[in-house]
Amino acid sequence: MFGRPLLLAGATLAVAAVAFVLTLVARRVALRVGFVDRPGGHKSHAVPLPYGGGCAIVAAAWGTLAVLMLAAAVVPEAWIAARFGERLLPYVGGVRTRTPQMLWILLGGLVLHGVGLLDDRRPLGPWWKLAVIAGVAVLAATQGRVRLAELWGREVSVVLTTLWFIVIVNAFNFLDNMDGLSAGVAVLCLAFFAAFGLLAGQVLVPALAAAFCGAVLGFLVLNFPPARIFMGDAGSLVVGYMLATVSTLTTYYQPAPDAAAVDAAAATLPAVGEAAAAVRPYVLAAPLVVLAIPLYDFVSVVVIRLLEGRSPMRGDQRHFSHRLVERGLSRRQAVLTIYLATATTGLAATLLPGAGLVRTVTIGVLVLMVLAIIAILEAPLRRGRRS
Protein backbone atom coordinates (compact mmCIF):
# COMPACT_ATOMS: atom_id res chain seq x y z
CA MET A 1 0.00 0.00 0.00
CA PHE A 2 2.76 2.42 0.94
CA GLY A 3 5.38 1.07 -1.46
CA ARG A 4 4.97 3.59 -4.28
CA PRO A 5 4.60 6.69 -2.05
CA LEU A 6 7.69 5.71 -0.05
CA LEU A 7 9.63 5.05 -3.24
CA LEU A 8 8.71 8.47 -4.62
CA ALA A 9 9.48 10.16 -1.29
CA GLY A 10 12.91 8.54 -1.26
CA ALA A 11 13.54 9.60 -4.86
CA THR A 12 12.46 13.17 -4.05
CA LEU A 13 14.91 13.38 -1.13
CA ALA A 14 17.72 11.91 -3.24
CA VAL A 15 17.17 14.52 -5.96
CA ALA A 16 16.94 17.21 -3.26
CA ALA A 17 20.35 16.19 -1.91
CA VAL A 18 21.86 16.45 -5.38
CA ALA A 19 20.17 19.80 -5.98
CA PHE A 20 21.47 21.14 -2.65
CA VAL A 21 25.06 20.30 -3.57
CA LEU A 22 24.61 21.77 -7.05
CA THR A 23 23.14 24.94 -5.53
CA LEU A 24 26.23 25.34 -3.33
CA VAL A 25 28.43 24.95 -6.41
CA ALA A 26 26.27 27.37 -8.44
CA ARG A 27 26.46 29.95 -5.68
CA ARG A 28 30.24 29.81 -5.56
CA VAL A 29 30.58 30.03 -9.34
CA ALA A 30 28.09 32.90 -9.60
CA LEU A 31 29.96 34.93 -7.00
CA ARG A 32 33.25 34.26 -8.75
CA VAL A 33 32.04 35.40 -12.18
CA GLY A 34 29.88 38.26 -10.92
CA PHE A 35 26.55 36.71 -11.90
CA VAL A 36 24.61 38.52 -9.16
CA ASP A 37 21.35 40.37 -8.66
CA ARG A 38 22.15 43.91 -7.62
CA PRO A 39 19.86 46.05 -5.44
CA GLY A 40 17.79 48.81 -6.97
CA GLY A 41 14.46 49.51 -8.60
CA HIS A 42 11.65 47.39 -7.18
CA LYS A 43 14.07 44.90 -5.60
CA SER A 44 14.09 44.63 -1.81
CA HIS A 45 17.49 43.11 -0.99
CA ALA A 46 20.18 45.52 0.20
CA VAL A 47 23.32 43.69 -1.03
CA PRO A 48 24.16 41.83 -4.26
CA LEU A 49 23.10 38.19 -4.12
CA PRO A 50 24.18 35.47 -6.54
CA TYR A 51 22.00 33.99 -9.24
CA GLY A 52 22.51 30.39 -10.33
CA GLY A 53 19.78 28.61 -8.39
CA GLY A 54 17.88 28.02 -11.61
CA CYS A 55 20.92 26.27 -13.07
CA ALA A 56 21.03 23.93 -10.06
CA ILE A 57 17.31 23.16 -10.33
CA VAL A 58 17.54 22.36 -14.03
CA ALA A 59 20.73 20.32 -13.66
CA ALA A 60 19.27 18.23 -10.83
CA ALA A 61 15.84 17.59 -12.38
CA TRP A 62 16.89 17.25 -16.01
CA GLY A 63 19.96 15.18 -15.06
CA THR A 64 17.85 12.81 -12.97
CA LEU A 65 15.31 12.33 -15.74
CA ALA A 66 18.08 11.84 -18.34
CA VAL A 67 19.62 9.10 -16.19
CA LEU A 68 16.20 7.46 -15.78
CA MET A 69 15.54 7.49 -19.52
CA LEU A 70 18.99 6.09 -20.28
CA ALA A 71 18.66 3.38 -17.62
CA ALA A 72 15.17 2.43 -18.82
CA ALA A 73 16.50 2.08 -22.37
CA VAL A 74 19.60 -0.02 -21.71
CA VAL A 75 19.25 -1.83 -18.37
CA PRO A 76 17.40 -5.20 -18.46
CA GLU A 77 14.24 -5.33 -16.36
CA ALA A 78 15.33 -8.61 -14.74
CA TRP A 79 18.49 -6.93 -13.40
CA ILE A 80 16.45 -4.03 -12.00
CA ALA A 81 13.90 -6.35 -10.38
CA ALA A 82 16.63 -8.48 -8.80
CA ARG A 83 18.34 -5.51 -7.15
CA PHE A 84 15.57 -2.99 -6.49
CA GLY A 85 12.40 -5.08 -6.45
CA GLU A 86 9.57 -5.49 -8.93
CA ARG A 87 7.72 -2.43 -7.67
CA LEU A 88 10.18 -0.32 -9.65
CA LEU A 89 9.35 -2.01 -12.96
CA PRO A 90 6.16 -0.01 -13.72
CA TYR A 91 8.23 3.20 -13.54
CA VAL A 92 10.90 1.72 -15.80
CA GLY A 93 8.32 0.64 -18.36
CA GLY A 94 6.52 3.96 -18.11
CA VAL A 95 9.70 5.95 -18.62
CA ARG A 96 10.68 3.81 -21.59
CA THR A 97 7.28 4.21 -23.24
CA ARG A 98 7.08 7.95 -22.65
CA THR A 99 10.71 8.84 -23.43
CA PRO A 100 9.93 10.67 -26.72
CA GLN A 101 7.31 12.77 -24.94
CA MET A 102 9.67 13.50 -22.05
CA LEU A 103 12.38 14.64 -24.45
CA TRP A 104 10.05 17.27 -25.93
CA ILE A 105 9.00 18.37 -22.44
CA LEU A 106 12.60 18.70 -21.30
CA LEU A 107 13.53 20.58 -24.48
CA GLY A 108 10.85 23.18 -23.77
CA GLY A 109 12.17 23.65 -20.26
CA LEU A 110 15.72 24.11 -21.53
CA VAL A 111 14.55 26.82 -23.96
CA LEU A 112 12.91 28.74 -21.11
CA HIS A 113 15.99 28.22 -18.95
CA GLY A 114 18.21 29.69 -21.65
CA VAL A 115 15.93 32.69 -22.12
CA GLY A 116 15.85 33.19 -18.36
CA LEU A 117 19.65 33.16 -18.16
CA LEU A 118 19.84 35.83 -20.85
CA ASP A 119 17.23 37.92 -19.06
CA ASP A 120 19.05 37.60 -15.72
CA ARG A 121 22.21 38.84 -17.38
CA ARG A 122 20.59 41.62 -19.41
CA PRO A 123 16.81 42.21 -19.32
CA LEU A 124 15.15 41.17 -22.58
CA GLY A 125 11.84 42.88 -22.02
CA PRO A 126 8.60 41.22 -20.84
CA TRP A 127 6.97 40.86 -24.25
CA TRP A 128 9.93 38.93 -25.69
CA LYS A 129 9.67 36.50 -22.77
CA LEU A 130 5.92 36.23 -23.25
CA ALA A 131 6.43 35.31 -26.91
CA VAL A 132 8.93 32.59 -25.99
CA ILE A 133 6.63 31.20 -23.30
CA ALA A 134 3.80 30.99 -25.83
CA GLY A 135 6.07 29.31 -28.37
CA VAL A 136 7.27 26.74 -25.84
CA ALA A 137 3.68 26.07 -24.79
CA VAL A 138 2.68 25.38 -28.40
CA LEU A 139 5.70 23.07 -28.73
CA ALA A 140 4.71 21.17 -25.58
CA ALA A 141 1.10 20.87 -26.73
CA THR A 142 1.79 19.80 -30.30
CA GLN A 143 5.00 17.77 -30.07
CA GLY A 144 5.03 16.81 -26.39
CA ARG A 145 1.32 15.93 -26.35
CA VAL A 146 0.78 17.95 -23.18
CA ARG A 147 -2.80 19.06 -23.82
CA LEU A 148 -5.91 20.17 -21.95
CA ALA A 149 -9.50 19.42 -22.99
CA GLU A 150 -8.63 17.10 -25.87
CA LEU A 151 -12.29 16.11 -26.16
CA TRP A 152 -12.95 19.56 -27.65
CA GLY A 153 -10.66 18.97 -30.61
CA ARG A 154 -6.95 19.41 -31.24
CA GLU A 155 -7.03 23.09 -32.17
CA VAL A 156 -9.10 24.16 -29.17
CA SER A 157 -6.95 21.97 -26.92
CA VAL A 158 -3.70 23.57 -28.15
CA VAL A 159 -5.10 27.09 -27.64
CA LEU A 160 -6.33 26.34 -24.09
CA THR A 161 -3.06 24.60 -23.20
CA THR A 162 -1.05 27.57 -24.47
CA LEU A 163 -3.11 29.98 -22.38
CA TRP A 164 -2.76 27.75 -19.32
CA PHE A 165 1.03 27.63 -19.72
CA ILE A 166 1.24 31.40 -20.18
CA VAL A 167 -0.75 32.01 -16.99
CA ILE A 168 1.04 29.45 -14.79
CA VAL A 169 4.57 30.30 -15.98
CA ASN A 170 3.94 34.00 -15.42
CA ALA A 171 2.23 33.32 -12.08
CA PHE A 172 5.35 31.66 -10.67
CA ASN A 173 7.58 34.24 -12.29
CA PHE A 174 5.51 36.93 -10.53
CA LEU A 175 5.60 34.92 -7.29
CA ASP A 176 9.39 34.97 -7.25
CA ASN A 177 9.35 38.31 -5.44
CA MET A 178 10.48 37.31 -1.95
CA ASP A 179 13.05 34.88 -0.53
CA GLY A 180 11.80 31.29 -0.62
CA LEU A 181 8.31 32.16 -1.85
CA SER A 182 8.05 30.80 -5.39
CA ALA A 183 10.20 27.75 -4.61
CA GLY A 184 8.30 26.81 -1.44
CA VAL A 185 4.88 27.17 -3.05
CA ALA A 186 6.10 25.11 -6.01
CA VAL A 187 7.30 22.29 -3.72
CA LEU A 188 3.88 22.11 -2.07
CA CYS A 189 1.95 22.18 -5.36
CA LEU A 190 4.20 19.54 -6.95
CA ALA A 191 3.70 17.28 -3.93
CA PHE A 192 -0.08 17.53 -4.30
CA PHE A 193 0.06 16.80 -8.04
CA ALA A 194 2.27 13.77 -7.32
CA ALA A 195 -0.40 12.57 -4.89
CA PHE A 196 -3.11 12.98 -7.53
CA GLY A 197 -0.98 11.02 -10.00
CA LEU A 198 -0.53 8.21 -7.48
CA LEU A 199 -4.27 8.06 -6.75
CA ALA A 200 -4.97 7.82 -10.49
CA GLY A 201 -2.44 5.00 -10.91
CA GLN A 202 -0.23 7.11 -13.18
CA VAL A 203 3.50 6.53 -13.60
CA LEU A 204 4.91 9.46 -15.59
CA VAL A 205 3.25 12.27 -13.58
CA PRO A 206 4.42 11.11 -10.12
CA ALA A 207 7.93 10.52 -11.50
CA LEU A 208 8.09 13.97 -13.09
CA ALA A 209 6.59 15.63 -10.01
CA ALA A 210 9.04 13.84 -7.69
CA ALA A 211 12.07 14.84 -9.77
CA PHE A 212 10.92 18.45 -10.06
CA CYS A 213 9.89 18.66 -6.40
CA GLY A 214 13.25 17.31 -5.21
CA ALA A 215 15.19 19.72 -7.43
CA VAL A 216 13.29 22.76 -6.13
CA LEU A 217 13.41 21.50 -2.53
CA GLY A 218 17.20 21.21 -2.59
CA PHE A 219 17.46 24.77 -3.86
CA LEU A 220 14.94 26.02 -1.29
CA VAL A 221 17.28 25.13 1.58
CA LEU A 222 19.56 27.98 0.51
CA ASN A 223 16.77 30.25 -0.75
CA PHE A 224 14.61 30.25 2.38
CA PRO A 225 14.73 33.70 4.01
CA PRO A 226 17.26 35.10 4.42
CA ALA A 227 18.24 33.82 0.96
CA ARG A 228 21.84 33.11 0.06
CA ILE A 229 21.10 32.54 -3.63
CA PHE A 230 18.35 33.40 -6.13
CA MET A 231 16.87 31.24 -8.88
CA GLY A 232 16.32 34.25 -11.18
CA ASP A 233 14.16 34.04 -14.29
CA ALA A 234 16.33 31.07 -15.33
CA GLY A 235 14.65 29.22 -12.48
CA SER A 236 11.23 30.82 -12.05
CA LEU A 237 10.26 30.36 -15.70
CA VAL A 238 11.25 26.69 -15.49
CA VAL A 239 9.44 26.19 -12.18
CA GLY A 240 6.24 27.60 -13.68
CA TYR A 241 6.76 25.40 -16.74
CA MET A 242 7.13 22.36 -14.47
CA LEU A 243 3.84 23.13 -12.72
CA ALA A 244 2.00 23.82 -15.98
CA THR A 245 3.26 20.52 -17.44
CA VAL A 246 2.53 18.34 -14.42
CA SER A 247 -0.88 19.90 -13.76
CA THR A 248 -1.86 19.29 -17.39
CA LEU A 249 -0.62 15.68 -17.53
CA THR A 250 -2.23 14.66 -14.24
CA THR A 251 -5.32 12.50 -14.57
CA TYR A 252 -8.13 13.86 -12.39
CA TYR A 253 -11.17 12.27 -13.97
CA GLN A 254 -11.74 9.00 -15.82
CA PRO A 255 -15.35 8.62 -16.96
CA ALA A 256 -17.06 5.29 -16.44
CA PRO A 257 -17.30 3.06 -19.51
CA ASP A 258 -21.09 3.06 -19.23
CA ALA A 259 -22.08 6.03 -17.11
CA ALA A 260 -25.78 5.71 -17.92
CA ALA A 261 -25.89 2.13 -16.66
CA VAL A 262 -24.05 3.10 -13.51
CA ASP A 263 -26.44 5.97 -12.77
CA ALA A 264 -29.47 3.74 -13.37
CA ALA A 265 -28.21 1.14 -10.91
CA ALA A 266 -26.91 3.56 -8.30
CA ALA A 267 -30.19 3.77 -6.38
CA THR A 268 -30.47 0.01 -5.79
CA LEU A 269 -26.82 -1.05 -5.65
CA PRO A 270 -24.76 0.83 -3.05
CA ALA A 271 -21.47 -0.51 -4.39
CA VAL A 272 -22.29 0.70 -7.89
CA GLY A 273 -23.40 4.02 -6.44
CA GLU A 274 -19.96 4.39 -4.87
CA ALA A 275 -18.38 3.64 -8.24
CA ALA A 276 -20.51 6.34 -9.81
CA ALA A 277 -19.38 8.81 -7.18
CA ALA A 278 -15.78 7.90 -7.84
CA VAL A 279 -15.97 9.17 -11.40
CA ARG A 280 -17.79 12.48 -10.88
CA PRO A 281 -16.17 15.17 -13.04
CA TYR A 282 -16.03 17.89 -10.38
CA VAL A 283 -12.46 16.81 -9.63
CA LEU A 284 -11.46 18.63 -12.82
CA ALA A 285 -11.38 21.76 -10.64
CA ALA A 286 -8.43 20.28 -8.72
CA PRO A 287 -5.60 22.13 -10.52
CA LEU A 288 -7.34 25.46 -9.98
CA VAL A 289 -7.73 24.66 -6.28
CA VAL A 290 -4.13 23.48 -5.85
CA LEU A 291 -2.80 26.57 -7.65
CA ALA A 292 -5.32 29.00 -6.15
CA ILE A 293 -2.72 31.03 -4.23
CA PRO A 294 -0.27 31.75 -7.09
CA LEU A 295 -3.25 32.39 -9.39
CA TYR A 296 -4.65 34.87 -6.86
CA ASP A 297 -1.35 36.73 -6.72
CA PHE A 298 -1.11 36.80 -10.52
CA VAL A 299 -4.65 38.09 -11.05
CA SER A 300 -4.53 40.64 -8.22
CA VAL A 301 -1.20 42.10 -9.37
CA VAL A 302 -2.35 42.35 -13.00
CA VAL A 303 -5.59 44.07 -11.94
CA ILE A 304 -3.75 46.56 -9.69
CA ARG A 305 -1.29 47.47 -12.44
CA LEU A 306 -4.02 47.89 -15.05
CA LEU A 307 -6.11 50.05 -12.72
CA GLU A 308 -3.06 52.24 -12.14
CA GLY A 309 -2.51 52.55 -15.88
CA ARG A 310 0.74 50.58 -15.90
CA SER A 311 1.90 47.61 -17.92
CA PRO A 312 0.91 44.32 -16.22
CA MET A 313 4.35 42.95 -17.15
CA ARG A 314 6.38 45.63 -15.36
CA GLY A 315 7.74 44.54 -11.97
CA ASP A 316 6.91 46.31 -8.72
CA GLN A 317 6.32 45.65 -5.02
CA ARG A 318 2.54 45.34 -5.20
CA HIS A 319 2.45 41.56 -4.80
CA PHE A 320 0.41 40.30 -1.88
CA SER A 321 3.56 39.09 -0.12
CA HIS A 322 4.76 42.69 -0.07
CA ARG A 323 1.36 43.88 1.10
CA LEU A 324 1.51 41.41 4.00
CA VAL A 325 4.91 42.87 4.99
CA GLU A 326 3.43 46.36 4.84
CA ARG A 327 0.86 45.21 7.40
CA GLY A 328 3.64 44.38 9.86
CA LEU A 329 4.60 40.78 9.13
CA SER A 330 8.25 39.93 8.76
CA ARG A 331 9.31 38.57 5.39
CA ARG A 332 9.66 35.09 6.85
CA GLN A 333 6.20 35.32 8.43
CA ALA A 334 4.71 36.47 5.12
CA VAL A 335 6.30 33.55 3.29
CA LEU A 336 5.14 31.04 5.91
CA THR A 337 1.62 32.49 5.80
CA ILE A 338 1.50 31.92 2.04
CA TYR A 339 2.89 28.40 2.51
CA LEU A 340 0.07 27.61 4.94
CA ALA A 341 -2.55 29.05 2.60
CA THR A 342 -1.17 26.95 -0.27
CA ALA A 343 -1.15 23.81 1.89
CA THR A 344 -4.76 24.52 2.89
CA THR A 345 -6.04 24.82 -0.68
CA GLY A 346 -3.95 21.81 -1.72
CA LEU A 347 -5.42 19.64 1.04
CA ALA A 348 -8.89 20.83 0.05
CA ALA A 349 -8.19 19.69 -3.52
CA THR A 350 -7.46 16.15 -2.31
CA LEU A 351 -11.12 15.89 -1.22
CA LEU A 352 -12.38 16.43 -4.77
CA PRO A 353 -11.96 12.88 -6.17
CA GLY A 354 -15.35 11.23 -5.78
CA ALA A 355 -16.93 14.46 -4.52
CA GLY A 356 -20.52 15.28 -5.40
CA LEU A 357 -21.86 18.72 -6.19
CA VAL A 358 -22.46 19.69 -2.55
CA ARG A 359 -18.96 18.74 -1.40
CA THR A 360 -17.41 20.43 -4.43
CA VAL A 361 -19.27 23.67 -3.71
CA THR A 362 -18.19 23.42 -0.06
CA ILE A 363 -14.55 23.06 -1.12
CA GLY A 364 -14.92 26.00 -3.49
CA VAL A 365 -16.36 28.14 -0.69
CA LEU A 366 -13.49 27.07 1.59
CA VAL A 367 -10.92 28.18 -1.00
CA LEU A 368 -12.71 31.51 -1.47
CA MET A 369 -12.68 31.99 2.31
CA VAL A 370 -8.91 31.40 2.40
CA LEU A 371 -8.43 33.97 -0.37
CA ALA A 372 -10.76 36.40 1.45
CA ILE A 373 -8.69 36.05 4.64
CA ILE A 374 -5.56 36.87 2.64
CA ALA A 375 -7.31 39.86 1.05
CA ILE A 376 -8.28 41.16 4.50
CA LEU A 377 -4.79 40.63 5.90
CA GLU A 378 -3.12 42.43 3.01
CA ALA A 379 -5.56 45.36 2.84
CA PRO A 380 -3.87 48.70 3.60
CA LEU A 381 -4.44 50.19 7.03
CA ARG A 382 -6.81 53.15 7.09
CA ARG A 383 -4.98 56.35 7.94
CA GLY A 384 -5.78 57.91 11.27
CA ARG A 385 -6.86 54.59 12.78
CA ARG A 386 -5.00 52.93 15.61
CA SER A 387 -4.65 49.21 15.92
Legacy VTK file of the C-alpha trace (Angstrom):
# vtk DataFile Version 3.0
C-alpha trace
ASCII
DATASET POLYDATA
POINTS 387 float
0.000 0.000 0.000
2.764 2.417 0.938
5.384 1.069 -1.463
4.972 3.585 -4.278
4.604 6.687 -2.048
7.690 5.706 -0.045
9.627 5.054 -3.242
8.709 8.471 -4.620
9.481 10.163 -1.295
12.912 8.545 -1.264
13.543 9.601 -4.862
12.463 13.165 -4.048
14.906 13.377 -1.129
17.717 11.907 -3.238
17.172 14.518 -5.960
16.943 17.206 -3.263
20.350 16.193 -1.907
21.860 16.447 -5.384
20.170 19.803 -5.980
21.469 21.144 -2.649
25.055 20.297 -3.566
24.608 21.770 -7.049
23.137 24.937 -5.533
26.230 25.343 -3.333
28.426 24.955 -6.414
26.272 27.374 -8.442
26.463 29.955 -5.676
30.244 29.809 -5.556
30.580 30.027 -9.340
28.086 32.902 -9.599
29.961 34.931 -6.996
33.248 34.256 -8.749
32.044 35.397 -12.181
29.883 38.259 -10.920
26.550 36.707 -11.897
24.609 38.521 -9.163
21.351 40.368 -8.655
22.152 43.911 -7.623
19.855 46.053 -5.436
17.794 48.813 -6.972
14.462 49.509 -8.601
11.647 47.385 -7.180
14.069 44.895 -5.597
14.089 44.627 -1.813
17.493 43.110 -0.992
20.184 45.516 0.197
23.322 43.692 -1.027
24.162 41.834 -4.260
23.101 38.186 -4.116
24.183 35.472 -6.545
21.999 33.991 -9.238
22.509 30.392 -10.328
19.777 28.606 -8.390
17.881 28.022 -11.610
20.920 26.266 -13.067
21.029 23.926 -10.058
17.312 23.163 -10.330
17.535 22.362 -14.033
20.734 20.324 -13.665
19.267 18.230 -10.825
15.843 17.595 -12.382
16.893 17.249 -16.014
19.959 15.182 -15.061
17.851 12.809 -12.967
15.313 12.328 -15.743
18.083 11.841 -18.337
19.619 9.104 -16.188
16.202 7.463 -15.777
15.541 7.489 -19.521
18.987 6.087 -20.275
18.657 3.377 -17.620
15.174 2.428 -18.823
16.503 2.084 -22.368
19.603 -0.022 -21.709
19.248 -1.833 -18.365
17.400 -5.199 -18.457
14.244 -5.332 -16.361
15.335 -8.605 -14.744
18.488 -6.929 -13.397
16.446 -4.032 -11.999
13.897 -6.349 -10.383
16.627 -8.482 -8.795
18.335 -5.514 -7.147
15.573 -2.987 -6.493
12.404 -5.076 -6.451
9.574 -5.491 -8.928
7.722 -2.427 -7.667
10.178 -0.317 -9.652
9.351 -2.008 -12.955
6.155 -0.009 -13.715
8.226 3.195 -13.544
10.901 1.717 -15.803
8.315 0.644 -18.358
6.515 3.958 -18.109
9.700 5.955 -18.620
10.683 3.810 -21.591
7.282 4.212 -23.238
7.083 7.953 -22.655
10.713 8.837 -23.427
9.926 10.674 -26.717
7.312 12.769 -24.937
9.668 13.500 -22.052
12.380 14.644 -24.451
10.049 17.271 -25.929
9.000 18.371 -22.440
12.600 18.703 -21.297
13.527 20.583 -24.478
10.846 23.183 -23.775
12.175 23.654 -20.259
15.722 24.111 -21.534
14.548 26.820 -23.955
12.910 28.744 -21.107
15.987 28.220 -18.949
18.208 29.692 -21.649
15.934 32.695 -22.115
15.851 33.190 -18.359
19.646 33.165 -18.159
19.841 35.830 -20.849
17.228 37.922 -19.057
19.051 37.604 -15.724
22.209 38.843 -17.380
20.588 41.616 -19.410
16.808 42.207 -19.316
15.148 41.167 -22.583
11.842 42.880 -22.023
8.598 41.215 -20.841
6.973 40.864 -24.251
9.928 38.931 -25.686
9.670 36.501 -22.772
5.918 36.229 -23.253
6.429 35.311 -26.910
8.935 32.590 -25.990
6.625 31.196 -23.297
3.796 30.993 -25.830
6.067 29.308 -28.373
7.266 26.735 -25.843
3.679 26.073 -24.792
2.682 25.381 -28.399
5.701 23.067 -28.731
4.711 21.171 -25.580
1.103 20.873 -26.728
1.785 19.795 -30.304
5.002 17.773 -30.069
5.030 16.806 -26.393
1.319 15.931 -26.350
0.778 17.950 -23.178
-2.797 19.061 -23.816
-5.905 20.168 -21.954
-9.500 19.423 -22.988
-8.626 17.105 -25.867
-12.287 16.114 -26.163
-12.953 19.561 -27.653
-10.663 18.973 -30.613
-6.946 19.408 -31.236
-7.031 23.091 -32.175
-9.095 24.162 -29.168
-6.948 21.971 -26.924
-3.704 23.566 -28.155
-5.097 27.087 -27.638
-6.331 26.336 -24.093
-3.060 24.604 -23.200
-1.052 27.567 -24.472
-3.115 29.983 -22.384
-2.755 27.754 -19.318
1.032 27.633 -19.721
1.241 31.403 -20.176
-0.751 32.014 -16.985
1.041 29.454 -14.790
4.565 30.299 -15.983
3.942 33.997 -15.418
2.233 33.319 -12.080
5.354 31.661 -10.672
7.582 34.243 -12.294
5.515 36.930 -10.529
5.598 34.920 -7.285
9.395 34.973 -7.253
9.348 38.305 -5.438
10.483 37.307 -1.948
13.051 34.878 -0.527
11.800 31.291 -0.622
8.309 32.163 -1.847
8.053 30.797 -5.386
10.203 27.751 -4.610
8.303 26.812 -1.441
4.882 27.173 -3.050
6.101 25.108 -6.015
7.298 22.294 -3.717
3.877 22.109 -2.066
1.954 22.180 -5.362
4.203 19.540 -6.948
3.700 17.280 -3.928
-0.082 17.529 -4.300
0.063 16.799 -8.041
2.271 13.774 -7.320
-0.401 12.571 -4.886
-3.111 12.984 -7.526
-0.984 11.020 -9.998
-0.535 8.206 -7.483
-4.266 8.061 -6.751
-4.974 7.820 -10.488
-2.440 5.004 -10.912
-0.228 7.106 -13.179
3.500 6.526 -13.599
4.905 9.462 -15.587
3.254 12.268 -13.580
4.425 11.111 -10.122
7.934 10.521 -11.505
8.094 13.973 -13.087
6.594 15.633 -10.012
9.039 13.836 -7.687
12.073 14.839 -9.768
10.920 18.448 -10.064
9.892 18.657 -6.400
13.254 17.314 -5.212
15.187 19.722 -7.426
13.289 22.760 -6.130
13.407 21.503 -2.529
17.200 21.206 -2.593
17.463 24.769 -3.858
14.940 26.023 -1.287
17.280 25.126 1.579
19.561 27.982 0.506
16.770 30.246 -0.747
14.608 30.253 2.376
14.729 33.696 4.014
17.260 35.102 4.423
18.240 33.819 0.963
21.839 33.110 0.058
21.102 32.543 -3.633
18.352 33.401 -6.133
16.870 31.244 -8.882
16.323 34.248 -11.179
14.163 34.039 -14.287
16.330 31.074 -15.327
14.651 29.217 -12.483
11.229 30.818 -12.047
10.262 30.362 -15.698
11.246 26.694 -15.492
9.435 26.185 -12.176
6.244 27.596 -13.680
6.756 25.399 -16.736
7.131 22.356 -14.471
3.837 23.133 -12.719
2.000 23.815 -15.979
3.260 20.523 -17.437
2.531 18.339 -14.420
-0.881 19.903 -13.763
-1.856 19.291 -17.391
-0.623 15.684 -17.529
-2.228 14.658 -14.239
-5.322 12.500 -14.574
-8.127 13.860 -12.393
-11.165 12.266 -13.975
-11.744 9.000 -15.822
-15.355 8.622 -16.957
-17.061 5.288 -16.435
-17.299 3.059 -19.506
-21.093 3.064 -19.233
-22.076 6.030 -17.113
-25.782 5.713 -17.924
-25.894 2.130 -16.660
-24.047 3.105 -13.511
-26.440 5.971 -12.774
-29.467 3.739 -13.372
-28.212 1.139 -10.910
-26.907 3.559 -8.300
-30.190 3.774 -6.382
-30.472 0.013 -5.792
-26.818 -1.051 -5.647
-24.758 0.829 -3.045
-21.468 -0.511 -4.391
-22.292 0.699 -7.890
-23.404 4.022 -6.437
-19.962 4.385 -4.874
-18.378 3.643 -8.237
-20.507 6.339 -9.811
-19.375 8.811 -7.177
-15.777 7.903 -7.838
-15.973 9.171 -11.403
-17.786 12.483 -10.880
-16.170 15.173 -13.043
-16.029 17.894 -10.379
-12.456 16.805 -9.632
-11.458 18.633 -12.821
-11.384 21.758 -10.643
-8.426 20.277 -8.720
-5.596 22.128 -10.523
-7.341 25.462 -9.984
-7.725 24.663 -6.283
-4.126 23.480 -5.850
-2.798 26.570 -7.651
-5.320 29.002 -6.145
-2.720 31.032 -4.229
-0.271 31.747 -7.095
-3.245 32.387 -9.388
-4.655 34.873 -6.863
-1.350 36.729 -6.725
-1.107 36.802 -10.520
-4.651 38.085 -11.051
-4.527 40.641 -8.222
-1.203 42.104 -9.371
-2.351 42.351 -13.002
-5.589 44.070 -11.937
-3.749 46.559 -9.692
-1.290 47.466 -12.439
-4.016 47.887 -15.053
-6.106 50.050 -12.720
-3.059 52.244 -12.138
-2.509 52.551 -15.877
0.742 50.580 -15.903
1.903 47.607 -17.918
0.911 44.320 -16.221
4.351 42.951 -17.150
6.376 45.629 -15.356
7.743 44.535 -11.966
6.910 46.306 -8.718
6.319 45.653 -5.021
2.539 45.338 -5.204
2.447 41.558 -4.798
0.406 40.299 -1.883
3.559 39.087 -0.121
4.759 42.695 -0.066
1.358 43.881 1.102
1.515 41.411 4.000
4.907 42.865 4.989
3.433 46.362 4.841
0.859 45.208 7.397
3.645 44.385 9.857
4.597 40.776 9.130
8.245 39.931 8.761
9.309 38.575 5.391
9.663 35.094 6.851
6.201 35.319 8.427
4.713 36.473 5.117
6.301 33.549 3.287
5.143 31.036 5.910
1.620 32.488 5.796
1.502 31.919 2.040
2.887 28.399 2.506
0.072 27.611 4.939
-2.550 29.051 2.603
-1.166 26.947 -0.268
-1.152 23.815 1.886
-4.756 24.516 2.889
-6.037 24.816 -0.675
-3.951 21.807 -1.720
-5.418 19.645 1.037
-8.886 20.826 0.052
-8.188 19.687 -3.518
-7.463 16.145 -2.314
-11.116 15.892 -1.224
-12.384 16.434 -4.774
-11.955 12.877 -6.167
-15.352 11.230 -5.779
-16.934 14.462 -4.519
-20.517 15.281 -5.398
-21.856 18.717 -6.186
-22.455 19.688 -2.549
-18.959 18.741 -1.397
-17.410 20.435 -4.429
-19.271 23.672 -3.714
-18.188 23.416 -0.058
-14.550 23.059 -1.120
-14.923 26.001 -3.491
-16.360 28.139 -0.687
-13.486 27.067 1.593
-10.920 28.177 -1.001
-12.711 31.507 -1.472
-12.681 31.991 2.306
-8.906 31.402 2.400
-8.433 33.966 -0.365
-10.755 36.395 1.448
-8.689 36.048 4.640
-5.558 36.874 2.644
-7.306 39.858 1.047
-8.278 41.161 4.496
-4.790 40.630 5.905
-3.122 42.434 3.014
-5.563 45.362 2.837
-3.871 48.698 3.601
-4.436 50.186 7.028
-6.815 53.150 7.087
-4.984 56.346 7.943
-5.776 57.908 11.271
-6.864 54.589 12.777
-4.996 52.932 15.611
-4.649 49.209 15.923
LINES 1 388
387 0 1 2 3 4 5 6 7 8 9 10 11 12 13 14 15 16 17 18 19 20 21 22 23 24 25 26 27 28 29 30 31 32 33 34 35 36 37 38 39 40 41 42 43 44 45 46 47 48 49 50 51 52 53 54 55 56 57 58 59 60 61 62 63 64 65 66 67 68 69 70 71 72 73 74 75 76 77 78 79 80 81 82 83 84 85 86 87 88 89 90 91 92 93 94 95 96 97 98 99 100 101 102 103 104 105 106 107 108 109 110 111 112 113 114 115 116 117 118 119 120 121 122 123 124 125 126 127 128 129 130 131 132 133 134 135 136 137 138 139 140 141 142 143 144 145 146 147 148 149 150 151 152 153 154 155 156 157 158 159 160 161 162 163 164 165 166 167 168 169 170 171 172 173 174 175 176 177 178 179 180 181 182 183 184 185 186 187 188 189 190 191 192 193 194 195 196 197 198 199 200 201 202 203 204 205 206 207 208 209 210 211 212 213 214 215 216 217 218 219 220 221 222 223 224 225 226 227 228 229 230 231 232 233 234 235 236 237 238 239 240 241 242 243 244 245 246 247 248 249 250 251 252 253 254 255 256 257 258 259 260 261 262 263 264 265 266 267 268 269 270 271 272 273 274 275 276 277 278 279 280 281 282 283 284 285 286 287 288 289 290 291 292 293 294 295 296 297 298 299 300 301 302 303 304 305 306 307 308 309 310 311 312 313 314 315 316 317 318 319 320 321 322 323 324 325 326 327 328 329 330 331 332 333 334 335 336 337 338 339 340 341 342 343 344 345 346 347 348 349 350 351 352 353 354 355 356 357 358 359 360 361 362 363 364 365 366 367 368 369 370 371 372 373 374 375 376 377 378 379 380 381 382 383 384 385 386
